[in-house]
Amino acid sequence: MSMDTTLPPHGMADPKSAVGKFPAPEQMVDVLVVGAGPAGLAAALEAARSGASVLLVDEHPVPVGLAGLDVPYLFGGRAGAALANPARMVERVAAATPGLVEAYDAGVEVLLGVSAWGAWVERPGLAVLPCSLAGLSYGSRSWMCGFRRLVVAAGARDLVLSFRDADQPGVMGARGLAALLTRYDAFDGREIVILGTGRLALDTALLALDRGIAVPALVEAAAAPVGPAPLVEAVRSRGVEILCGHVPLAAVASPAGVAGLDVVPVAGGPARRLDCDTVCLAIGLVPAVELLDVAGARLVMDAARGGYVPVLDDAGRSTAPGVVAVGDCAGIADDPGLDYRMGWMRALLATGGADAPACLCEEVTRADVFALNPPRYLGRPPPAMAARDYAALLRDGPPDHDQMKRLTRVSMGPCQARRCREQVAMLMAIGAGLPAASVGLAGYRAPVRPLPLSALAGGGDDEAGWDVWFGILSQWVPYAAIGTEREDAWRAGSMHL
């Protein structure tokens, strides 16, 4: 029995092509807005008033498990038990989000607790898609939403710089603290030491004080506070010490987590212990560009606006067709700048040494980054690998964060690099003797949020579509022929085995 293995005539559709066979999205809207902060709500309202169908999704309230992975913010194990009550958290988030009622009244469909884990728009290699698509998830359920325009208002996440024992419960970020205090009313702490003296740190201190939380000190690596003078004075007037020229050396560990923070002078000298149950990192924020990167938007380093940001025109349109960015994900206002962050990183490296952690998930130290050490669970590296170091890697080309991930597994943990991406890039720049902006952005891939496997199962594909995905004539037996007399004919006439 012979098989026809000829290609279709020029101009005819390839029967094995996936074009036109991708499942239709479960939902279709004119405008999909990701993020229900002030910028996202404003965009959703404007679109709805113009007559467009609008879906507004926001990942808050996040499940307890996601908060435990420090997604989307560095919650640092300080989320209280109230977070385990989903119904109460929805009420809290709705009540703490001004503008939601107005959005409902304007005809906007609002989904809380829903994450956008991927976005794909028309570009080379994606012609199989029926339209522009976003992957959405809620709990263990995931679905595709088609859109004509995507507005990304994903906000920003916490910048994380580590020190010894920073993996203890109680080391958290300023954005995570603000969420637990204002959105969730679920902060489990009483006394906070805050790192940084920029506007972010000063605002965080005043917020904590207003909520009845003690703030014994702000710790600053620079020689003087870097934030606005009126805010500095407002914090000092409430009895908060501002300890400049110091950085954390180590968190004091206890069965309940942080029990204090040892700080040391940058210029050298004895350590000093500050009593606290929480250490709040308020050195800076990072634009949440994951979804923009996956969608194909061009990103560039902006040292004055928090790091990598999307290239936008005057209307906020990115280089990805139909994708707009608004709010903090387009850049952080009032950020002290990349030089300020590098000053912190250099001071932490000089005082805490190379044995302090760089990646908490994969237990990679600063020394491992410089030595290109493979993960410890792989055992002793072979001689050829042990002989390489960061200097050898640099001889092969410019610093490459993705290559560092492959060699050391840094930035490869379940937090999806939210706790290490920036500090690893800064360490790479220091090791290379180059400006921090010279280290390229490590790539993102969907899903950009940790998802249970059950959320990705049952995506509409079945055996009937397998011939589409594996339809290389010389390598595939059609599914329907497997186990029949035709299978041998396909193997003999089509497959080169």
Secondary structure, DSSP 8 states (H G I E B T S, - for coil): ---------TTS--TT--TTTS---SEEEEEEEE--SHHHHHHHHHHHHTT--EEEEE--S--HHHHHTT-SS--TT-B-GGGG-HHHHHHHHHHTSTTHHHHHHTT-EEEET-EEEEEE-SSTT-TT-SSEEEEEEETTEEEEEEEEEEEE---EEE-----BTTTSTTEEEHHHHHIIIIII--B--SEEEEE--SHHHHHHHHHHHHTT-EEEEEEESSSS--S-HHHHHHHHTTT-EEEETEEEEEEEEETTEEEEEEEEETT----EEE--SEEEE-S-EEE--HHHHHTT--EEEETTTTEEEE---TT-B-SSTTEEE-GGGG--TT---HHHHHHHHHHHHHHH-TTSEEETTTTEEHHHHHHT---GGG-S--HHHHT--HHHHHHTSS--HHHHHHHH-TT-STTTTTTTHHHHHHHHHHHHTS-GGGS------S-SS---HHHHS--S--GGGHHHHT--TTT---GGGTTSTHHHHHHHHT---
